[in-house]
Every structure is written in structure tokens, then in C-alpha cells.
Amino acid sequence: MDTEKERLGIYGGTFSPIHSGHVKAAYAFLDTMALDRLLVIPTAIPPHKAPVEGASAADRIEMARLAFCDGEAYKSGRLVVSDYETTLEGKSYTVYTLEHFASPECELYLLVGTDMFLTLDRWYRAEEIFRLADIVLMRRERDAVNFPLIRQKSAEYRERFNARIHEIDEPPIVVSSTELRKRLCGRCGIDGLIPEAVVRYIEENDLYR
């Protein structure tokens, strides 16, 4: 008798610090795609970015847990903060993570933002990424110039890679970790853009100063 495959979501990022935009994206991903389980995976060394100073991998893991720990999805185990990538040596290539979690018993869904989506074909072993996972786009901005670019790339990915693409249509919380680090460094207000438990952790551990 066939059993229904687990719908497993992968949401990776530096998360330094994790903020309200990340949290909203995670819950929208979980619910819109009807995921059985979502793994939030802080990266170790992202291949497309310079390393971010101010918080260790352990700090970023703990901040991610604090951002979700009061939610029912986290308490029930439906949302999991994974340290998989931070325990590995070297750069965090998405294809390796997908290969690690792939199995005949599950379907993988990878959440990406606009910048990531528009450059996916240039990622390491891009063809394997498209083979292993459905790509789920959730925009973090509403720049009109990106609409035709997204349509063009979607068509290209379907043609070149037989890609399975979904888009979550949610109003974004326009905020970046880079801007928040600058505000925290300058002791400026963050206007509720970071979960309170995460703010307390940052203050208690004197991060991003």
C-alpha cells in the first residue's frame, strides 16, 4: 500500500539576526505549501556572501530558536531549527543540504527570495537543485521592475530544468538583516522588527556592537 510522501520545507539563510520578515516568511511557507515539516537552517559560510561578523553560528541558531519557540508549530515539532549546516566544515552549498534531506519518502520544497530566485541558475550544481526540490518564491520587496524578470526566469527554469515553481503571494515586511545590524551597532531603534526574545538575547550577549 502506497503511503503519502512527507512535504518537507527547507528555509536557509544567514539569519544574523533573524527578524520579523524571516518569521513571517517561515509561517507563510509552512501554511501556504501545506508542509508537514519545515526546517529553518542557518548557514555556516554562505557561498554567495561575505561572512557576517557580530554573532557566532551558535548565537544564530539560538536566536532562530527564540524567534519561533512560542509558536505551536515549533512546540509540535512541525517547525524545526536545524544546526545541520553549521556543524559542517566549509561553505554551505544548497545542493548538499538538499541531498542530505532528500529521500524517497519525502518531497522537498526550497524557499527563496527574489534575489536568490533570479540567480538560481548560477548556483553550484543548479540542475540538481531543480531536480531535488520544488522552488517556492516569496518576495521580500514589491519593486515593479522585478515582475517581468521573475516571469522570464520562471519560464526559463521550466524550459531548461523542468522546474517546479510556486509563488507565495504575501505582502512582504521590507527589512534587511544588514540594516538591522547597523541600527543595533549604533544603538538605534528597531521598531519591533526583531522578535522580543531575540532582542533580549542580543542585548544580554552584547552582539552587533
C-alpha positions as a Markdown table, in Angstrom:
| # | Residue | x | y | z |
|---|---|---|---|---|
| 1 | Met | 0.0 | 0.0 | 0.0 |
| 2 | Asp | 1.4 | 3.4 | -1.0 |
| 3 | Thr | 1.9 | 6.0 | 1.7 |
| 4 | Glu | 1.7 | 9.7 | 1.1 |
| 5 | Lys | 5.1 | 11.4 | 1.0 |
| 6 | Glu | 6.1 | 13.9 | 3.6 |
| 7 | Arg | 6.1 | 17.5 | 2.4 |
| 8 | Leu | 9.4 | 18.9 | 3.8 |
| 9 | Gly | 10.3 | 22.6 | 3.5 |
| 10 | Ile | 13.9 | 23.9 | 3.6 |
| 11 | Tyr | 14.4 | 27.6 | 4.6 |
| 12 | Gly | 18.0 | 28.6 | 4.8 |
| 13 | Gly | 19.7 | 31.9 | 5.5 |
| 14 | Thr | 22.3 | 33.6 | 7.5 |
| 15 | Phe | 19.7 | 34.9 | 10.0 |
| 16 | Ser | 22.1 | 37.4 | 11.5 |
| 17 | Pro | 19.9 | 38.5 | 13.2 |
| 18 | Ile | 16.7 | 36.7 | 12.4 |
| 19 | His | 13.9 | 39.3 | 12.1 |
| 20 | Ser | 10.1 | 39.6 | 11.6 |
| 21 | Gly | 10.4 | 39.3 | 7.9 |
| 22 | His | 12.1 | 35.9 | 8.3 |
| 23 | Val | 9.5 | 34.8 | 10.8 |
| 24 | Lys | 6.5 | 35.8 | 8.6 |
| 25 | Ala | 8.1 | 34.1 | 5.6 |
| 26 | Ala | 8.6 | 30.8 | 7.5 |
| 27 | Tyr | 4.9 | 30.7 | 8.7 |
| 28 | Ala | 3.6 | 31.6 | 5.2 |
| 29 | Phe | 5.8 | 28.9 | 3.7 |
| 30 | Leu | 4.6 | 26.3 | 6.2 |
| 31 | Asp | 0.9 | 27.1 | 5.8 |
| 32 | Thr | 0.6 | 28.0 | 2.1 |
| 33 | Met | 2.5 | 25.0 | 0.9 |
| 34 | Ala | 0.8 | 22.7 | 3.5 |
| 35 | Leu | 4.1 | 21.4 | 4.7 |
| 36 | Asp | 4.3 | 18.5 | 7.1 |
| 37 | Arg | 7.6 | 19.8 | 8.4 |
| 38 | Leu | 9.7 | 22.9 | 7.9 |
| 39 | Leu | 13.5 | 23.1 | 8.6 |
| 40 | Val | 14.9 | 26.5 | 9.3 |
| 41 | Ile | 18.6 | 26.1 | 8.6 |
| 42 | Pro | 21.1 | 28.9 | 9.5 |
| 43 | Thr | 24.1 | 28.7 | 7.1 |
| 44 | Ala | 27.7 | 28.3 | 8.2 |
| 45 | Ile | 29.6 | 30.1 | 5.5 |
| 46 | Pro | 27.2 | 31.2 | 2.7 |
| 47 | Pro | 28.9 | 30.8 | -0.7 |
| 48 | His | 27.4 | 34.0 | -2.2 |
| 49 | Lys | 28.1 | 36.3 | 0.7 |
| 50 | Ala | 31.0 | 37.5 | 2.8 |
| 51 | Pro | 30.9 | 36.1 | 6.3 |
| 52 | Val | 28.9 | 38.3 | 8.7 |
| 53 | Glu | 30.6 | 39.3 | 12.0 |
| 54 | Gly | 28.9 | 40.0 | 15.3 |
| 55 | Ala | 27.3 | 36.7 | 16.0 |
| 56 | Ser | 28.6 | 33.2 | 16.1 |
| 57 | Ala | 26.9 | 30.2 | 14.5 |
| 58 | Ala | 25.7 | 29.1 | 18.0 |
| 59 | Asp | 24.3 | 32.6 | 18.5 |
| 60 | Arg | 22.4 | 32.5 | 15.2 |
| 61 | Ile | 21.0 | 29.0 | 16.0 |
| 62 | Glu | 19.8 | 30.2 | 19.4 |
| 63 | Met | 18.3 | 33.4 | 18.0 |
| 64 | Ala | 16.3 | 31.4 | 15.4 |
| 65 | Arg | 15.0 | 29.1 | 18.2 |
| 66 | Leu | 14.0 | 32.0 | 20.3 |
| 67 | Ala | 12.2 | 33.6 | 17.3 |
| 68 | Phe | 9.9 | 30.5 | 17.0 |
| 69 | Cys | 9.9 | 28.9 | 20.4 |
| 70 | Asp | 6.5 | 30.3 | 21.5 |
| 71 | Gly | 4.7 | 29.1 | 18.3 |
| 72 | Glu | 2.6 | 26.0 | 18.1 |
| 73 | Ala | 4.4 | 24.8 | 15.0 |
| 74 | Tyr | 7.7 | 24.8 | 17.0 |
| 75 | Lys | 6.2 | 23.2 | 20.1 |
| 76 | Ser | 4.7 | 20.4 | 18.0 |
| 77 | Gly | 7.8 | 19.7 | 16.0 |
| 78 | Arg | 6.3 | 20.9 | 12.7 |
| 79 | Leu | 8.9 | 23.7 | 12.6 |
| 80 | Val | 12.4 | 22.8 | 13.5 |
| 81 | Val | 15.5 | 24.9 | 13.7 |
| 82 | Ser | 18.3 | 22.8 | 12.4 |
| 83 | Asp | 22.1 | 23.1 | 13.0 |
| 84 | Tyr | 22.9 | 20.8 | 10.1 |
| 85 | Glu | 24.9 | 23.3 | 8.1 |
| 86 | Thr | 26.6 | 25.0 | 11.0 |
| 87 | Thr | 28.1 | 21.6 | 12.1 |
| 88 | Leu | 29.8 | 21.1 | 8.7 |
| 89 | Glu | 33.1 | 22.4 | 7.6 |
| 90 | Gly | 33.4 | 24.7 | 4.6 |
| 91 | Lys | 30.8 | 26.7 | 2.6 |
| 92 | Ser | 27.1 | 25.9 | 2.9 |
| 93 | Tyr | 26.1 | 24.8 | -0.6 |
| 94 | Thr | 22.3 | 24.4 | -1.0 |
| 95 | Val | 22.6 | 21.3 | -3.2 |
| 96 | Tyr | 24.5 | 19.4 | -0.4 |
| 97 | Thr | 21.7 | 20.2 | 2.1 |
| 98 | Leu | 19.0 | 19.1 | -0.3 |
| 99 | Glu | 20.9 | 15.9 | -1.0 |
| 100 | His | 21.2 | 15.2 | 2.8 |
| 101 | Phe | 17.5 | 15.6 | 3.4 |
| 102 | Ala | 16.2 | 14.0 | 0.2 |
| 103 | Ser | 14.6 | 10.6 | 0.4 |
| 104 | Pro | 12.0 | 8.5 | -1.5 |
| 105 | Glu | 9.6 | 9.2 | 1.4 |
| 106 | Cys | 9.5 | 13.0 | 1.1 |
| 107 | Glu | 9.0 | 15.8 | -1.3 |
| 108 | Leu | 11.4 | 18.8 | -0.8 |
| 109 | Tyr | 10.4 | 22.5 | -1.1 |
| 110 | Leu | 13.0 | 25.2 | -1.1 |
| 111 | Leu | 12.0 | 28.7 | -0.1 |
| 112 | Val | 13.9 | 31.6 | -1.8 |
| 113 | Gly | 13.6 | 35.4 | -2.0 |
| 114 | Thr | 13.7 | 37.4 | -5.2 |
| 115 | Asp | 17.5 | 37.9 | -5.5 |
| 116 | Met | 18.0 | 34.2 | -4.9 |
| 117 | Phe | 15.3 | 33.2 | -7.4 |
| 118 | Leu | 16.8 | 35.4 | -10.2 |
| 119 | Thr | 20.2 | 33.9 | -9.8 |
| 120 | Leu | 19.4 | 30.2 | -9.1 |
| 121 | Asp | 20.6 | 29.1 | -12.5 |
| 122 | Arg | 24.1 | 30.3 | -11.5 |
| 123 | Trp | 24.2 | 28.4 | -8.2 |
| 124 | Tyr | 26.6 | 25.4 | -7.7 |
| 125 | Arg | 25.0 | 22.3 | -9.4 |
| 126 | Ala | 21.9 | 24.3 | -10.2 |
| 127 | Glu | 20.4 | 21.4 | -12.3 |
| 128 | Glu | 20.5 | 19.2 | -9.2 |
| 129 | Ile | 18.8 | 21.8 | -7.1 |
| 130 | Phe | 15.9 | 22.0 | -9.5 |
| 131 | Arg | 15.7 | 18.2 | -9.7 |
| 132 | Leu | 15.7 | 17.7 | -5.9 |
| 133 | Ala | 13.2 | 20.4 | -4.8 |
| 134 | Asp | 10.2 | 22.4 | -5.8 |
| 135 | Ile | 11.2 | 26.1 | -5.8 |
| 136 | Val | 9.0 | 28.4 | -3.7 |
| 137 | Leu | 9.4 | 32.1 | -4.2 |
| 138 | Met | 8.3 | 34.6 | -1.6 |
| 139 | Arg | 9.2 | 38.2 | -2.5 |
| 140 | Arg | 10.7 | 40.4 | 0.2 |
| 141 | Glu | 10.0 | 43.6 | -1.9 |
| 142 | Arg | 7.5 | 44.9 | -4.3 |
| 143 | Asp | 9.8 | 46.5 | -6.9 |
| 144 | Ala | 7.7 | 46.6 | -10.1 |
| 145 | Val | 10.9 | 46.2 | -12.2 |
| 146 | Asn | 11.2 | 42.6 | -10.9 |
| 147 | Phe | 7.8 | 41.4 | -12.2 |
| 148 | Pro | 8.9 | 40.8 | -15.8 |
| 149 | Leu | 12.3 | 39.4 | -14.6 |
| 150 | Ile | 10.5 | 36.9 | -12.4 |
| 151 | Arg | 8.2 | 35.8 | -15.2 |
| 152 | Gln | 11.1 | 35.5 | -17.6 |
| 153 | Lys | 13.2 | 33.4 | -15.2 |
| 154 | Ser | 10.3 | 31.2 | -14.3 |
| 155 | Ala | 9.8 | 30.3 | -18.0 |
| 156 | Glu | 13.5 | 29.8 | -18.5 |
| 157 | Tyr | 13.8 | 27.5 | -15.5 |
| 158 | Arg | 10.8 | 25.4 | -16.6 |
| 159 | Glu | 12.3 | 25.1 | -20.1 |
| 160 | Arg | 15.9 | 24.4 | -19.1 |
| 161 | Phe | 15.4 | 22.4 | -15.9 |
| 162 | Asn | 11.8 | 21.2 | -15.9 |
| 163 | Ala | 11.5 | 23.2 | -12.8 |
| 164 | Arg | 8.5 | 23.0 | -10.4 |
| 165 | Ile | 7.9 | 26.6 | -9.3 |
| 166 | His | 5.4 | 28.1 | -6.8 |
| 167 | Glu | 4.9 | 31.7 | -5.6 |
| 168 | Ile | 3.6 | 32.7 | -2.2 |
| 169 | Asp | 1.7 | 36.0 | -2.6 |
| 170 | Glu | 2.1 | 37.7 | 0.7 |
| 171 | Pro | 2.7 | 41.4 | 1.4 |
| 172 | Pro | 6.4 | 41.5 | 2.5 |
| 173 | Ile | 7.9 | 43.0 | 5.6 |
| 174 | Val | 10.5 | 45.1 | 4.0 |
| 175 | Val | 13.5 | 44.8 | 6.3 |
| 176 | Ser | 17.1 | 43.5 | 6.0 |
| 177 | Ser | 19.4 | 42.0 | 8.5 |
| 178 | Thr | 22.2 | 44.3 | 7.2 |
| 179 | Glu | 20.2 | 47.4 | 8.1 |
| 180 | Leu | 19.2 | 45.9 | 11.4 |
| 181 | Arg | 22.9 | 45.2 | 12.3 |
| 182 | Lys | 23.7 | 48.9 | 11.5 |
| 183 | Arg | 20.9 | 50.0 | 13.8 |
| 184 | Leu | 22.0 | 47.7 | 16.6 |
| 185 | Cys | 25.6 | 48.7 | 16.3 |
| 186 | Gly | 24.5 | 52.4 | 16.6 |
| 187 | Arg | 22.0 | 51.6 | 19.3 |
| 188 | Cys | 19.2 | 52.9 | 17.2 |
| 189 | Gly | 15.6 | 51.8 | 17.4 |
| 190 | Ile | 14.5 | 48.7 | 15.7 |
| 191 | Asp | 10.7 | 49.4 | 15.9 |
| 192 | Gly | 9.6 | 45.9 | 16.6 |
| 193 | Leu | 11.3 | 44.4 | 13.6 |
| 194 | Ile | 13.1 | 41.8 | 15.7 |
| 195 | Pro | 11.2 | 39.4 | 18.0 |
| 196 | Glu | 11.4 | 40.5 | 21.6 |
| 197 | Ala | 13.1 | 37.3 | 22.8 |
| 198 | Val | 15.8 | 37.8 | 20.1 |
| 199 | Val | 16.3 | 41.4 | 21.1 |
| 200 | Arg | 16.8 | 40.3 | 24.7 |
| 201 | Tyr | 19.4 | 37.7 | 23.6 |
| 202 | Ile | 21.3 | 40.3 | 21.5 |
| 203 | Glu | 21.4 | 42.7 | 24.5 |
| 204 | Glu | 22.4 | 40.1 | 27.0 |
| 205 | Asn | 25.2 | 38.8 | 24.8 |
| 206 | Asp | 26.3 | 42.2 | 23.5 |
| 207 | Leu | 26.0 | 41.2 | 19.9 |
| 208 | Tyr | 26.5 | 43.5 | 16.8 |
| 209 | Arg | 28.2 | 46.2 | 18.8 |
